[in-house]
Amino acid sequence: MPTPADHLALARAADDTAVLHRLAQCPYPFVWQALAANPATAPDTLLELSTAGDSGWNDNRLLCLLAVHPRADRAVLRAVRDAVAVKLAEGERPYAAALALAERPELAAEEVRQLTGLRGASARLRGRIERSLAGRVRA
């Protein structure tokens, strides 16, 4: 029987998308994070991970990893944005994920800007999102 360490090692090293997708069913947030950091993880698995939940810290880290993943497509990024919006509305601080989303050209500026109006969005986060979005136009 595989141990949690076995699942973690496989999530970090595997490049078979079917294997990686099966690992998304594990109940361990460190495995989810390893999957979100593995560049071979397919968009459908990333989308599934966007709804995973464990604790504030683990969830925020997972959302950030998903937001910067090289294979995250528009559907994944929108799901991450929606999860970040829920967390911000609850008073959580998924700031790193919000800032990573602001860097992604797959999302329209207004889609990201909507995050700045939520209860948990600090003045500093709002300013950094606006600067990031403004930098997109110049690039």
Backbone torsions as a table, in degrees:
resi	resn	phi	psi	omega
1	MET	NA	127.9	-178.7
2	PRO	-67.6	144.5	178.0
3	THR	-93.8	168.1	174.7
4	PRO	-57.1	-35.5	178.0
5	ALA	-64.8	-36.0	176.7
6	ASP	-64.3	-43.0	177.8
7	HIS	-62.0	-42.1	179.8
8	LEU	-63.2	-46.1	179.9
9	ALA	-60.9	-42.0	179.5
10	LEU	-67.3	-41.2	179.5
11	ALA	-63.0	-32.6	179.7
12	ARG	-77.2	-35.6	-168.8
13	ALA	-106.2	-23.2	-174.1
14	ALA	-67.5	150.2	173.6
15	ASP	-126.0	5.5	176.0
16	ASP	-83.8	116.3	-174.9
17	THR	-63.3	-31.8	178.4
18	ALA	-67.1	-42.2	178.0
19	VAL	-63.7	-44.7	-179.8
20	LEU	-63.3	-38.3	179.1
21	HIS	-65.4	-40.9	177.4
22	ARG	-62.4	-37.5	-179.6
23	LEU	-65.2	-23.9	178.5
24	ALA	-63.3	-17.2	178.7
25	GLN	-81.7	-10.0	178.8
26	CYS	-61.4	148.5	-179.8
27	PRO	-87.2	12.2	-173.1
28	TYR	-103.4	120.0	-179.3
29	PRO	-63.5	-27.6	178.2
30	PHE	-70.4	-26.4	175.1
31	VAL	-74.3	-40.8	177.5
32	TRP	-59.8	-42.6	-179.8
33	GLN	-66.0	-38.4	177.2
34	ALA	-64.5	-39.4	176.8
35	LEU	-63.4	-42.3	-179.0
36	ALA	-69.0	-20.8	177.6
37	ALA	-92.3	-14.8	-178.0
38	ASN	-79.7	117.9	-177.6
39	PRO	-65.1	-13.9	179.6
40	ALA	-84.8	-9.4	-178.4
41	THR	-66.5	129.3	-175.7
42	ALA	-77.7	155.7	-179.8
43	PRO	-55.7	-36.5	-179.7
44	ASP	-65.5	-34.3	176.2
45	THR	-71.6	-40.5	177.1
46	LEU	-60.8	-40.7	178.5
47	LEU	-61.9	-42.7	178.0
48	GLU	-62.1	-40.8	-179.4
49	LEU	-66.9	-23.8	-177.8
50	SER	-64.6	-16.5	179.3
51	THR	-103.8	-0.1	179.7
52	ALA	-70.8	146.9	180.0
53	GLY	-146.0	142.7	178.8
54	ASP	-140.2	-66.2	179.7
55	SER	-149.7	166.6	-177.5
56	GLY	-54.6	-51.1	-177.1
57	TRP	-63.7	-49.1	-179.1
58	ASN	-63.5	-41.1	-179.5
59	ASP	-64.9	-42.6	-179.5
60	ASN	-65.2	-39.8	177.6
61	ARG	-64.6	-43.1	179.0
62	LEU	-61.3	-44.7	179.9
63	LEU	-62.3	-38.3	178.2
64	CYS	-65.5	-44.6	178.9
65	LEU	-61.5	-39.1	178.2
66	LEU	-67.3	-38.6	-177.7
67	ALA	-66.4	-27.7	-179.0
68	VAL	-101.2	-1.9	-176.7
69	HIS	-61.2	132.7	-177.4
70	PRO	-65.2	-22.2	-179.8
71	ARG	-100.5	5.8	178.3
72	ALA	-68.9	117.5	179.1
73	ASP	-92.5	-175.6	-177.3
74	ARG	-58.6	-40.6	-179.8
75	ALA	-62.9	-42.7	178.6
76	VAL	-64.4	-46.7	-177.4
77	LEU	-65.1	-35.5	176.3
78	ARG	-67.5	-39.4	177.7
79	ALA	-64.4	-40.4	177.2
80	VAL	-64.7	-44.5	177.8
81	ARG	-57.9	-42.6	178.9
82	ASP	-64.2	-40.8	178.2
83	ALA	-66.4	-39.3	177.0
84	VAL	-64.1	-40.9	179.1
85	ALA	-60.7	-43.3	178.7
86	VAL	-62.3	-45.2	-179.5
87	LYS	-63.8	-43.3	177.7
88	LEU	-62.4	-42.1	179.3
89	ALA	-63.5	-28.7	178.0
90	GLU	-83.1	-5.0	-178.7
91	GLY	93.0	5.1	176.0
92	GLU	-74.3	173.1	-177.6
93	ARG	-129.1	70.4	175.7
94	PRO	-82.5	52.4	-171.8
95	TYR	-64.4	-40.8	-178.6
96	ALA	-61.9	-40.5	178.6
97	ALA	-66.6	-41.6	179.3
98	ALA	-61.5	-43.5	179.3
99	LEU	-67.6	-36.8	177.2
100	ALA	-65.1	-38.7	178.1
101	LEU	-63.5	-35.9	179.7
102	ALA	-64.2	-22.1	179.4
103	GLU	-84.9	-12.8	-173.6
104	ARG	-88.9	117.3	-179.2
105	PRO	-70.1	-13.2	179.1
106	GLU	-66.9	-22.9	178.1
107	LEU	-101.5	136.8	176.0
108	ALA	-66.8	150.1	-179.4
109	ALA	-55.9	-40.7	-178.6
110	GLU	-66.0	-32.6	176.9
111	GLU	-62.3	-38.8	179.0
112	VAL	-78.7	-40.1	-178.4
113	ARG	-58.6	-28.4	178.9
114	GLN	-58.0	-27.6	179.8
115	LEU	-65.4	-27.3	-175.0
116	THR	-71.4	-16.6	-179.5
117	GLY	-91.5	2.4	-176.6
118	LEU	-88.7	156.6	-173.2
119	ARG	-52.7	-41.4	-175.7
120	GLY	-83.5	-1.0	-178.0
121	ALA	-81.1	110.2	179.6
122	SER	-73.1	165.6	177.4
123	ALA	-61.3	-38.5	179.4
124	ARG	-64.2	-44.2	177.9
125	LEU	-61.7	-45.3	179.8
126	ARG	-57.7	-44.9	179.8
127	GLY	-64.6	-41.7	-179.2
128	ARG	-68.6	-36.7	176.3
129	ILE	-63.8	-46.3	-179.6
130	GLU	-61.0	-42.2	178.2
131	ARG	-64.4	-39.8	179.8
132	SER	-65.5	-43.3	178.7
133	LEU	-65.6	-38.9	177.6
134	ALA	-64.8	-36.4	178.3
135	GLY	-66.6	-28.0	177.0
136	ARG	-61.6	-41.5	-176.4
137	VAL	-64.6	-38.4	-178.7
138	ARG	-74.2	-25.7	-175.3
139	ALA	-74.8	NA	NA
